[in-house]
Amino acid sequence: MSASRPIASGGDAYGTHRVLEPRGGLPQPALRLDNDFTRLFEGEILISVETLNIDAASLRQMEEAARARVGAEGDVEAEVAHIVIRTVADRGKQHNPVTGSGGMLLGRVSQVVPGRTGRDETALVGRRVATLVSLSLTPLRLERVRAVRLSSAQLDVEGEAVLFESGAHAELPADLPERLALAALDVAGAAPQAARLVKPGDVVVVLGAGGKSGVLCVAEARRRGGPKACIVGLEASEAAAAELSALGLCDAVPIVDARDPIAVRRAVLQSTEGREAHVTFSCVNVPDAEMAAVLATRDRGIVYFFAMSTSFSKAALGAEGVGKDVDLHIGNGYARGHAAHTLAMLREMPEVRALFERRYA
């Protein structure tokens, strides 16, 4: 289909014009979006999609569902592809109905529609970009899935998507492998949020510290906390814990399941000479880890839930139930300048870049 599409009036900066159900709502919580790209609206960017980067909680859920359906000898990757295609067909976006999360995408800009307030981005046409907003609010149409890479949570696809005027994006850097940049940009909010919260000499705990966002939180905590900070990275996976330990950024890397709050608290206290955390980051990809983060944190400390598997009612009511006076922060994947911040970190910390390259590039 030609990239030059007719333009309709009435485009809204926040994408309400693409919401089919319920009418008048915002795209992220919507049940269905309009993914008919035979016409575009004012302020939209049309992208020819090449790769979907699925968020960790969503990919884990889909992989578990796929294994349950096809069995130990079945084609799990093909079943995950089928789940994604079905979700996009039903909802007009990759919005996992179980986890409520999405991911982000990589593609080439096909058309920029006038109406983007204060910005002329027509020069983007033909350039490759990563979207910095969730797939759970991005209108998407898929023709097919060409490849599924479970280890990196990426799917190579053929399709199209639309970015609203309010949607952030970043051009792919020339000096970093594309898949590495895509993996880092998927969690680009982690490092700058950590930079805002960690102070020199803090005790910092990171749950799920061996994953993408966890590694970035550990790295930023070490940079901001300095040599006197105590950084504890907890991992359930022995392989991920070994990779994390090899970075040399953590003072301790206990292997413990984040769903066991008492075991987590015990491991933290053993690693810190009895001190609770000033700041705890939850970067896990499993549910029911809320109380581990709460119990690891001192009164008037901060718990930052970056994981999309978090139940905020469990966190709030659970903290109340155990008498923990902690500040509970909802993780925000967006921070002003977050893409540049995270890519600069990879350039400045070669050991972190090398880890990302081994996994994702």
Contacts in CASP RR format, 6 or more apart in sequence:
PFRMAT RR
TARGET T0000
AUTHOR 0000-0000-0000
METHOD contacts of the structure
MODEL  1
MSASRPIASGGDAYGTHRVLEPRGGLPQPALRLDNDFTRLFEGEILISVE
TLNIDAASLRQMEEAARARVGAEGDVEAEVAHIVIRTVADRGKQHNPVTG
SGGMLLGRVSQVVPGRTGRDETALVGRRVATLVSLSLTPLRLERVRAVRL
SSAQLDVEGEAVLFESGAHAELPADLPERLALAALDVAGAAPQAARLVKP
GDVVVVLGAGGKSGVLCVAEARRRGGPKACIVGLEASEAAAAELSALGLC
DAVPIVDARDPIAVRRAVLQSTEGREAHVTFSCVNVPDAEMAAVLATRDR
GIVYFFAMSTSFSKAALGAEGVGKDVDLHIGNGYARGHAAHTLAMLREMP
EVRALFERRYA
1 37 0 8 1.000
1 38 0 8 1.000
3 46 0 8 1.000
3 48 0 8 1.000
3 110 0 8 1.000
3 111 0 8 1.000
4 111 0 8 1.000
5 37 0 8 1.000
5 38 0 8 1.000
5 39 0 8 1.000
5 40 0 8 1.000
5 46 0 8 1.000
5 111 0 8 1.000
6 38 0 8 1.000
6 39 0 8 1.000
6 40 0 8 1.000
7 39 0 8 1.000
7 40 0 8 1.000
7 41 0 8 1.000
7 42 0 8 1.000
7 113 0 8 1.000
7 114 0 8 1.000
8 39 0 8 1.000
8 40 0 8 1.000
8 41 0 8 1.000
8 42 0 8 1.000
9 41 0 8 1.000
9 42 0 8 1.000
10 17 0 8 1.000
10 41 0 8 1.000
10 42 0 8 1.000
11 17 0 8 1.000
11 41 0 8 1.000
11 42 0 8 1.000
11 43 0 8 1.000
11 44 0 8 1.000
12 41 0 8 1.000
12 164 0 8 1.000
13 43 0 8 1.000
13 117 0 8 1.000
13 164 0 8 1.000
13 165 0 8 1.000
13 166 0 8 1.000
14 26 0 8 1.000
14 27 0 8 1.000
14 164 0 8 1.000
14 165 0 8 1.000
14 166 0 8 1.000
15 26 0 8 1.000
15 27 0 8 1.000
15 164 0 8 1.000
15 165 0 8 1.000
15 166 0 8 1.000
16 24 0 8 1.000
16 25 0 8 1.000
16 26 0 8 1.000
16 27 0 8 1.000
17 34 0 8 1.000
17 41 0 8 1.000
18 27 0 8 1.000
18 33 0 8 1.000
18 34 0 8 1.000
18 35 0 8 1.000
18 41 0 8 1.000
18 139 0 8 1.000
18 162 0 8 1.000
18 164 0 8 1.000
19 25 0 8 1.000
19 26 0 8 1.000
19 27 0 8 1.000
19 30 0 8 1.000
19 32 0 8 1.000
19 33 0 8 1.000
19 34 0 8 1.000
20 30 0 8 1.000
20 31 0 8 1.000
20 32 0 8 1.000
20 33 0 8 1.000
20 34 0 8 1.000
21 30 0 8 1.000
21 31 0 8 1.000
21 32 0 8 1.000
22 30 0 8 1.000
22 31 0 8 1.000
26 137 0 8 1.000
27 33 0 8 1.000
27 93 0 8 1.000
27 137 0 8 1.000
27 138 0 8 1.000
27 139 0 8 1.000
27 164 0 8 1.000
28 95 0 8 1.000
28 134 0 8 1.000
28 136 0 8 1.000
28 137 0 8 1.000
30 137 0 8 1.000
31 91 0 8 1.000
32 90 0 8 1.000
32 91 0 8 1.000
32 92 0 8 1.000
33 91 0 8 1.000
33 92 0 8 1.000
33 93 0 8 1.000
33 137 0 8 1.000
33 139 0 8 1.000
34 92 0 8 1.000
34 139 0 8 1.000
35 88 0 8 1.000
35 92 0 8 1.000
35 93 0 8 1.000
35 139 0 8 1.000
35 140 0 8 1.000
35 141 0 8 1.000
35 162 0 8 1.000
37 46 0 8 1.000
37 139 0 8 1.000
37 141 0 8 1.000
37 160 0 8 1.000
37 162 0 8 1.000
40 46 0 8 1.000
40 111 0 8 1.000
40 113 0 8 1.000
40 162 0 8 1.000
41 113 0 8 1.000
42 113 0 8 1.000
42 114 0 8 1.000
42 115 0 8 1.000
43 112 0 8 1.000
43 113 0 8 1.000
43 114 0 8 1.000
43 115 0 8 1.000
43 116 0 8 1.000
43 164 0 8 1.000
43 165 0 8 1.000
44 113 0 8 1.000
44 162 0 8 1.000
44 163 0 8 1.000
44 164 0 8 1.000
44 165 0 8 1.000
45 109 0 8 1.000
45 111 0 8 1.000
45 112 0 8 1.000
45 113 0 8 1.000
45 116 0 8 1.000
45 121 0 8 1.000
45 124 0 8 1.000
45 162 0 8 1.000
45 163 0 8 1.000
45 169 0 8 1.000
46 109 0 8 1.000
46 110 0 8 1.000
46 111 0 8 1.000
46 112 0 8 1.000
46 113 0 8 1.000
46 160 0 8 1.000
46 161 0 8 1.000
46 162 0 8 1.000
47 105 0 8 1.000
47 107 0 8 1.000
47 108 0 8 1.000
47 109 0 8 1.000
47 110 0 8 1.000
47 129 0 8 1.000
47 131 0 8 1.000
47 160 0 8 1.000
47 161 0 8 1.000
47 162 0 8 1.000
47 163 0 8 1.000
48 107 0 8 1.000
48 108 0 8 1.000
48 109 0 8 1.000
48 110 0 8 1.000
48 159 0 8 1.000
48 160 0 8 1.000
49 105 0 8 1.000
49 106 0 8 1.000
49 107 0 8 1.000
49 140 0 8 1.000
49 142 0 8 1.000
49 157 0 8 1.000
49 158 0 8 1.000
49 159 0 8 1.000
49 160 0 8 1.000
49 161 0 8 1.000
50 105 0 8 1.000
50 106 0 8 1.000
50 107 0 8 1.000
50 108 0 8 1.000
50 128 0 8 1.000
50 156 0 8 1.000
50 157 0 8 1.000
51 105 0 8 1.000
51 106 0 8 1.000
51 107 0 8 1.000
51 154 0 8 1.000
51 155 0 8 1.000
51 156 0 8 1.000
51 157 0 8 1.000
51 179 0 8 1.000
51 182 0 8 1.000
52 84 0 8 1.000
52 94 0 8 1.000
52 103 0 8 1.000
52 104 0 8 1.000
52 105 0 8 1.000
52 135 0 8 1.000
52 154 0 8 1.000
52 155 0 8 1.000
52 157 0 8 1.000
53 103 0 8 1.000
53 104 0 8 1.000
53 105 0 8 1.000
53 106 0 8 1.000
53 153 0 8 1.000
53 154 0 8 1.000
53 182 0 8 1.000
53 183 0 8 1.000
53 186 0 8 1.000
54 62 0 8 1.000
54 84 0 8 1.000
54 94 0 8 1.000
54 102 0 8 1.000
54 103 0 8 1.000
54 135 0 8 1.000
54 153 0 8 1.000
54 154 0 8 1.000
54 155 0 8 1.000
55 99 0 8 1.000
55 101 0 8 1.000
55 102 0 8 1.000
55 103 0 8 1.000
55 134 0 8 1.000
55 153 0 8 1.000
55 186 0 8 1.000
55 308 0 8 1.000
56 153 0 8 1.000
56 211 0 8 1.000
56 212 0 8 1.000
56 213 0 8 1.000
56 285 0 8 1.000
56 307 0 8 1.000
56 308 0 8 1.000
57 99 0 8 1.000
57 101 0 8 1.000
57 285 0 8 1.000
57 286 0 8 1.000
57 307 0 8 1.000
57 308 0 8 1.000
57 309 0 8 1.000
58 96 0 8 1.000
58 98 0 8 1.000
58 99 0 8 1.000
58 100 0 8 1.000
58 101 0 8 1.000
58 102 0 8 1.000
58 103 0 8 1.000
58 308 0 8 1.000
59 80 0 8 1.000
59 150 0 8 1.000
59 153 0 8 1.000
59 285 0 8 1.000
60 285 0 8 1.000
60 286 0 8 1.000
61 96 0 8 1.000
61 98 0 8 1.000
61 99 0 8 1.000
62 80 0 8 1.000
62 83 0 8 1.000
62 84 0 8 1.000
62 96 0 8 1.000
63 76 0 8 1.000
63 80 0 8 1.000
63 150 0 8 1.000
65 79 0 8 1.000
65 83 0 8 1.000
65 98 0 8 1.000
66 76 0 8 1.000
66 79 0 8 1.000
66 80 0 8 1.000
66 83 0 8 1.000
67 76 0 8 1.000
69 79 0 8 1.000
70 76 0 8 1.000
70 78 0 8 1.000
70 79 0 8 1.000
76 150 0 8 1.000
77 148 0 8 1.000
77 150 0 8 1.000
78 148 0 8 1.000
80 148 0 8 1.000
80 150 0 8 1.000
80 155 0 8 1.000
81 145 0 8 1.000
81 148 0 8 1.000
81 155 0 8 1.000
84 94 0 8 1.000
84 142 0 8 1.000
84 145 0 8 1.000
84 155 0 8 1.000
85 142 0 8 1.000
85 144 0 8 1.000
85 145 0 8 1.000
87 94 0 8 1.000
87 95 0 8 1.000
87 96 0 8 1.000
87 97 0 8 1.000
88 94 0 8 1.000
88 140 0 8 1.000
88 141 0 8 1.000
88 142 0 8 1.000
89 142 0 8 1.000
91 97 0 8 1.000
92 139 0 8 1.000
92 140 0 8 1.000
92 141 0 8 1.000
93 135 0 8 1.000
93 136 0 8 1.000
93 137 0 8 1.000
93 138 0 8 1.000
93 139 0 8 1.000
93 140 0 8 1.000
94 102 0 8 1.000
94 103 0 8 1.000
94 135 0 8 1.000
94 136 0 8 1.000
94 138 0 8 1.000
94 140 0 8 1.000
95 101 0 8 1.000
95 102 0 8 1.000
95 135 0 8 1.000
95 136 0 8 1.000
95 137 0 8 1.000
96 102 0 8 1.000
96 136 0 8 1.000
99 308 0 8 1.000
99 309 0 8 1.000
100 136 0 8 1.000
100 308 0 8 1.000
101 134 0 8 1.000
101 136 0 8 1.000
101 308 0 8 1.000
102 134 0 8 1.000
102 135 0 8 1.000
102 136 0 8 1.000
102 308 0 8 1.000
103 134 0 8 1.000
103 135 0 8 1.000
103 136 0 8 1.000
103 186 0 8 1.000
104 130 0 8 1.000
104 131 0 8 1.000
104 132 0 8 1.000
104 133 0 8 1.000
104 134 0 8 1.000
104 135 0 8 1.000
104 182 0 8 1.000
104 185 0 8 1.000
104 186 0 8 1.000
105 130 0 8 1.000
105 131 0 8 1.000
105 135 0 8 1.000
105 138 0 8 1.000
105 140 0 8 1.000
105 161 0 8 1.000
106 128 0 8 1.000
106 129 0 8 1.000
106 130 0 8 1.000
106 172 0 8 1.000
106 178 0 8 1.000
106 182 0 8 1.000
107 128 0 8 1.000
107 129 0 8 1.000
107 130 0 8 1.000
108 126 0 8 1.000
108 127 0 8 1.000
108 128 0 8 1.000
108 129 0 8 1.000
109 124 0 8 1.000
109 125 0 8 1.000
109 126 0 8 1.000
109 127 0 8 1.000
109 128 0 8 1.000
109 129 0 8 1.000
110 125 0 8 1.000
110 126 0 8 1.000
110 160 0 8 1.000
111 125 0 8 1.000
112 121 0 8 1.000
112 122 0 8 1.000
112 124 0 8 1.000
112 125 0 8 1.000
115 165 0 8 1.000
116 165 0 8 1.000
117 165 0 8 1.000
124 171 0 8 1.000
127 171 0 8 1.000
128 171 0 8 1.000
128 172 0 8 1.000
128 178 0 8 1.000
129 169 0 8 1.000
129 170 0 8 1.000
129 171 0 8 1.000
129 172 0 8 1.000
130 169 0 8 1.000
130 170 0 8 1.000
130 172 0 8 1.000
130 181 0 8 1.000
130 182 0 8 1.000
130 185 0 8 1.000
130 339 0 8 1.000
131 138 0 8 1.000
131 161 0 8 1.000
131 163 0 8 1.000
131 167 0 8 1.000
131 168 0 8 1.000
131 169 0 8 1.000
132 167 0 8 1.000
132 168 0 8 1.000
132 169 0 8 1.000
132 170 0 8 1.000
132 185 0 8 1.000
132 188 0 8 1.000
132 334 0 8 1.000
132 338 0 8 1.000
132 339 0 8 1.000
133 163 0 8 1.000
133 167 0 8 1.000
133 168 0 8 1.000
133 334 0 8 1.000
138 161 0 8 1.000
138 162 0 8 1.000
138 163 0 8 1.000
139 161 0 8 1.000
139 162 0 8 1.000
140 159 0 8 1.000
140 160 0 8 1.000
140 161 0 8 1.000
141 159 0 8 1.000
141 160 0 8 1.000
141 161 0 8 1.000
142 157 0 8 1.000
142 158 0 8 1.000
142 159 0 8 1.000
143 157 0 8 1.000
143 158 0 8 1.000
143 159 0 8 1.000
144 157 0 8 1.000
144 158 0 8 1.000
145 155 0 8 1.000
145 156 0 8 1.000
145 157 0 8 1.000
146 156 0 8 1.000
146 157 0 8 1.000
146 158 0 8 1.000
147 155 0 8 1.000
147 156 0 8 1.000
148 155 0 8 1.000
149 155 0 8 1.000
149 156 0 8 1.000
151 359 0 8 1.000
152 179 0 8 1.000
152 183 0 8 1.000
152 359 0 8 1.000
152 360 0 8 1.000
154 179 0 8 1.000
154 182 0 8 1.000
154 183 0 8 1.000
154 360 0 8 1.000
163 169 0 8 1.000
168 334 0 8 1.000
168 339 0 8 1.000
170 185 0 8 1.000
170 339 0 8 1.000
172 178 0 8 1.000
172 181 0 8 1.000
172 182 0 8 1.000
173 181 0 8 1.000
173 343 0 8 1.000
175 347 0 8 1.000
176 184 0 8 1.000
176 343 0 8 1.000
176 346 0 8 1.000
176 347 0 8 1.000
176 353 0 8 1.000
177 357 0 8 1.000
177 361 0 8 1.000
179 360 0 8 1.000
179 361 0 8 1.000
180 346 0 8 1.000
180 353 0 8 1.000
180 356 0 8 1.000
180 357 0 8 1.000
180 360 0 8 1.000
180 361 0 8 1.000
181 343 0 8 1.000
182 360 0 8 1.000
183 212 0 8 1.000
183 356 0 8 1.000
183 359 0 8 1.000
183 360 0 8 1.000
184 212 0 8 1.000
184 216 0 8 1.000
184 342 0 8 1.000
184 343 0 8 1.000
184 346 0 8 1.000
184 356 0 8 1.000
185 339 0 8 1.000
185 342 0 8 1.000
185 343 0 8 1.000
186 212 0 8 1.000
187 212 0 8 1.000
187 213 0 8 1.000
187 214 0 8 1.000
187 216 0 8 1.000
187 306 0 8 1.000
187 333 0 8 1.000
187 342 0 8 1.000
188 333 0 8 1.000
188 335 0 8 1.000
188 338 0 8 1.000
188 339 0 8 1.000
188 341 0 8 1.000
188 342 0 8 1.000
188 343 0 8 1.000
189 213 0 8 1.000
189 332 0 8 1.000
189 333 0 8 1.000
189 334 0 8 1.000
189 335 0 8 1.000
189 338 0 8 1.000
189 341 0 8 1.000
189 342 0 8 1.000
190 212 0 8 1.000
190 213 0 8 1.000
190 214 0 8 1.000
190 216 0 8 1.000
190 217 0 8 1.000
190 220 0 8 1.000
190 281 0 8 1.000
190 283 0 8 1.000
190 306 0 8 1.000
190 333 0 8 1.000
190 342 0 8 1.000
191 216 0 8 1.000
191 217 0 8 1.000
191 219 0 8 1.000
191 220 0 8 1.000
191 338 0 8 1.000
191 341 0 8 1.000
191 342 0 8 1.000
191 345 0 8 1.000
192 220 0 8 1.000
192 335 0 8 1.000
192 337 0 8 1.000
192 338 0 8 1.000
192 341 0 8 1.000
192 342 0 8 1.000
193 304 0 8 1.000
193 306 0 8 1.000
193 331 0 8 1.000
193 332 0 8 1.000
193 333 0 8 1.000
193 335 0 8 1.000
194 216 0 8 1.000
194 217 0 8 1.000
194 220 0 8 1.000
194 221 0 8 1.000
194 224 0 8 1.000
194 279 0 8 1.000
194 281 0 8 1.000
194 304 0 8 1.000
195 220 0 8 1.000
195 223 0 8 1.000
195 224 0 8 1.000
195 341 0 8 1.000
196 335 0 8 1.000
197 279 0 8 1.000
197 302 0 8 1.000
197 304 0 8 1.000
197 329 0 8 1.000
198 204 0 8 1.000
198 220 0 8 1.000
198 221 0 8 1.000
198 224 0 8 1.000
198 225 0 8 1.000
198 229 0 8 1.000
198 278 0 8 1.000
198 279 0 8 1.000
199 224 0 8 1.000
199 225 0 8 1.000
199 278 0 8 1.000
200 224 0 8 1.000
200 225 0 8 1.000
200 226 0 8 1.000
200 228 0 8 1.000
200 229 0 8 1.000
201 225 0 8 1.000
201 226 0 8 1.000
201 228 0 8 1.000
201 229 0 8 1.000
201 230 0 8 1.000
202 221 0 8 1.000
202 225 0 8 1.000
202 229 0 8 1.000
202 230 0 8 1.000
202 277 0 8 1.000
202 278 0 8 1.000
202 279 0 8 1.000
203 229 0 8 1.000
203 230 0 8 1.000
203 232 0 8 1.000
203 272 0 8 1.000
203 275 0 8 1.000
203 276 0 8 1.000
203 277 0 8 1.000
203 278 0 8 1.000
203 279 0 8 1.000
203 298 0 8 1.000
204 221 0 8 1.000
204 225 0 8 1.000
204 229 0 8 1.000
204 230 0 8 1.000
204 231 0 8 1.000
204 232 0 8 1.000
204 277 0 8 1.000
204 278 0 8 1.000
204 279 0 8 1.000
204 280 0 8 1.000
204 281 0 8 1.000
205 232 0 8 1.000
205 233 0 8 1.000
205 234 0 8 1.000
205 268 0 8 1.000
205 277 0 8 1.000
205 279 0 8 1.000
205 280 0 8 1.000
205 281 0 8 1.000
205 293 0 8 1.000
205 296 0 8 1.000
205 297 0 8 1.000
206 214 0 8 1.000
206 217 0 8 1.000
206 218 0 8 1.000
206 221 0 8 1.000
206 231 0 8 1.000
206 232 0 8 1.000
206 233 0 8 1.000
206 234 0 8 1.000
206 280 0 8 1.000
206 281 0 8 1.000
206 283 0 8 1.000
207 233 0 8 1.000
207 234 0 8 1.000
207 258 0 8 1.000
207 264 0 8 1.000
207 280 0 8 1.000
207 281 0 8 1.000
207 282 0 8 1.000
207 283 0 8 1.000
207 284 0 8 1.000
207 289 0 8 1.000
207 292 0 8 1.000
207 293 0 8 1.000
207 296 0 8 1.000
207 307 0 8 1.000
208 214 0 8 1.000
208 233 0 8 1.000
208 234 0 8 1.000
208 235 0 8 1.000
208 236 0 8 1.000
208 240 0 8 1.000
208 258 0 8 1.000
208 282 0 8 1.000
208 283 0 8 1.000
208 284 0 8 1.000
208 285 0 8 1.000
209 215 0 8 1.000
209 217 0 8 1.000
209 218 0 8 1.000
209 233 0 8 1.000
209 234 0 8 1.000
209 235 0 8 1.000
209 244 0 8 1.000
209 250 0 8 1.000
209 253 0 8 1.000
209 283 0 8 1.000
210 218 0 8 1.000
210 233 0 8 1.000
210 235 0 8 1.000
210 237 0 8 1.000
210 240 0 8 1.000
210 241 0 8 1.000
210 243 0 8 1.000
210 244 0 8 1.000
210 283 0 8 1.000
211 240 0 8 1.000
211 283 0 8 1.000
212 356 0 8 1.000
213 281 0 8 1.000
213 283 0 8 1.000
213 306 0 8 1.000
213 307 0 8 1.000
214 281 0 8 1.000
214 283 0 8 1.000
214 306 0 8 1.000
215 244 0 8 1.000
215 247 0 8 1.000
215 352 0 8 1.000
215 355 0 8 1.000
215 356 0 8 1.000
216 342 0 8 1.000
216 345 0 8 1.000
216 352 0 8 1.000
217 281 0 8 1.000
217 283 0 8 1.000
217 306 0 8 1.000
218 231 0 8 1.000
218 233 0 8 1.000
218 244 0 8 1.000
218 247 0 8 1.000
218 249 0 8 1.000
218 250 0 8 1.000
219 247 0 8 1.000
219 249 0 8 1.000
219 345 0 8 1.000
219 349 0 8 1.000
219 352 0 8 1.000
220 345 0 8 1.000
221 229 0 8 1.000
221 231 0 8 1.000
221 279 0 8 1.000
221 281 0 8 1.000
222 229 0 8 1.000
222 231 0 8 1.000
222 249 0 8 1.000
223 345 0 8 1.000
225 231 0 8 1.000
230 251 0 8 1.000
230 271 0 8 1.000
230 272 0 8 1.000
230 275 0 8 1.000
231 249 0 8 1.000
231 250 0 8 1.000
231 251 0 8 1.000
232 250 0 8 1.000
232 251 0 8 1.000
232 252 0 8 1.000
232 253 0 8 1.000
232 254 0 8 1.000
232 267 0 8 1.000
232 268 0 8 1.000
232 271 0 8 1.000
232 272 0 8 1.000
232 277 0 8 1.000
233 244 0 8 1.000
233 250 0 8 1.000
233 252 0 8 1.000
233 253 0 8 1.000
233 254 0 8 1.000
234 253 0 8 1.000
234 254 0 8 1.000
234 255 0 8 1.000
234 256 0 8 1.000
234 258 0 8 1.000
234 264 0 8 1.000
234 267 0 8 1.000
234 268 0 8 1.000
235 241 0 8 1.000
235 244 0 8 1.000
235 253 0 8 1.000
235 254 0 8 1.000
235 255 0 8 1.000
235 256 0 8 1.000
236 255 0 8 1.000
236 256 0 8 1.000
236 257 0 8 1.000
236 258 0 8 1.000
237 255 0 8 1.000
238 255 0 8 1.000
241 253 0 8 1.000
241 255 0 8 1.000
243 355 0 8 1.000
244 250 0 8 1.000
244 253 0 8 1.000
245 253 0 8 1.000
247 351 0 8 1.000
247 352 0 8 1.000
247 355 0 8 1.000
248 351 0 8 1.000
249 351 0 8 1.000
251 271 0 8 1.000
252 271 0 8 1.000
252 272 0 8 1.000
254 267 0 8 1.000
254 268 0 8 1.000
254 270 0 8 1.000
254 271 0 8 1.000
256 263 0 8 1.000
256 264 0 8 1.000
256 267 0 8 1.000
257 263 0 8 1.000
257 264 0 8 1.000
258 264 0 8 1.000
258 282 0 8 1.000
258 284 0 8 1.000
258 286 0 8 1.000
258 289 0 8 1.000
258 292 0 8 1.000
258 293 0 8 1.000
259 286 0 8 1.000
259 287 0 8 1.000
259 288 0 8 1.000
259 289 0 8 1.000
259 292 0 8 1.000
260 292 0 8 1.000
261 291 0 8 1.000
261 292 0 8 1.000
261 294 0 8 1.000
261 295 0 8 1.000
262 295 0 8 1.000
264 292 0 8 1.000
264 295 0 8 1.000
264 296 0 8 1.000
265 292 0 8 1.000
265 295 0 8 1.000
265 296 0 8 1.000
268 276 0 8 1.000
268 277 0 8 1.000
268 296 0 8 1.000
269 275 0 8 1.000
269 276 0 8 1.000
275 298 0 8 1.000
276 296 0 8 1.000
276 297 0 8 1.000
276 298 0 8 1.000
277 296 0 8 1.000
277 297 0 8 1.000
277 298 0 8 1.000
277 301 0 8 1.000
278 297 0 8 1.000
278 298 0 8 1.000
278 301 0 8 1.000
278 302 0 8 1.000
279 297 0 8 1.000
279 301 0 8 1.000
279 302 0 8 1.000
279 303 0 8 1.000
279 304 0 8 1.000
280 293 0 8 1.000
280 294 0 8 1.000
280 296 0 8 1.000
280 297 0 8 1.000
280 302 0 8 1.000
280 303 0 8 1.000
280 304 0 8 1.000
281 293 0 8 1.000
281 304 0 8 1.000
281 306 0 8 1.000
282 289 0 8 1.000
282 290 0 8 1.000
282 292 0 8 1.000
282 293 0 8 1.000
282 303 0 8 1.000
282 304 0 8 1.000
282 305 0 8 1.000
282 306 0 8 1.000
282 307 0 8 1.000
282 310 0 8 1.000
283 306 0 8 1.000
283 307 0 8 1.000
284 307 0 8 1.000
284 309 0 8 1.000
285 307 0 8 1.000
285 309 0 8 1.000
286 309 0 8 1.000
287 309 0 8 1.000
287 310 0 8 1.000
287 311 0 8 1.000
288 311 0 8 1.000
288 314 0 8 1.000
289 307 0 8 1.000
289 309 0 8 1.000
289 310 0 8 1.000
290 305 0 8 1.000
290 310 0 8 1.000
290 311 0 8 1.000
290 314 0 8 1.000
290 315 0 8 1.000
290 318 0 8 1.000
291 314 0 8 1.000
291 315 0 8 1.000
291 318 0 8 1.000
291 322 0 8 1.000
293 303 0 8 1.000
293 305 0 8 1.000
293 315 0 8 1.000
294 303 0 8 1.000
294 315 0 8 1.000
294 318 0 8 1.000
294 319 0 8 1.000
294 322 0 8 1.000
294 324 0 8 1.000
294 326 0 8 1.000
294 328 0 8 1.000
295 322 0 8 1.000
295 324 0 8 1.000
297 303 0 8 1.000
297 324 0 8 1.000
297 326 0 8 1.000
298 326 0 8 1.000
299 324 0 8 1.000
299 325 0 8 1.000
299 326 0 8 1.000
300 325 0 8 1.000
300 326 0 8 1.000
300 327 0 8 1.000
301 326 0 8 1.000
301 327 0 8 1.000
302 326 0 8 1.000
302 327 0 8 1.000
302 329 0 8 1.000
303 315 0 8 1.000
303 319 0 8 1.000
303 326 0 8 1.000
303 327 0 8 1.000
303 328 0 8 1.000
303 329 0 8 1.000
304 329 0 8 1.000
304 331 0 8 1.000
305 312 0 8 1.000
305 315 0 8 1.000
305 328 0 8 1.000
305 329 0 8 1.000
305 330 0 8 1.000
305 331 0 8 1.000
306 331 0 8 1.000
306 333 0 8 1.000
312 328 0 8 1.000
312 330 0 8 1.000
315 328 0 8 1.000
316 328 0 8 1.000
318 324 0 8 1.000
319 326 0 8 1.000
319 328 0 8 1.000
335 341 0 8 1.000
345 352 0 8 1.000
346 352 0 8 1.000
346 353 0 8 1.000
346 356 0 8 1.000
347 353 0 8 1.000
END
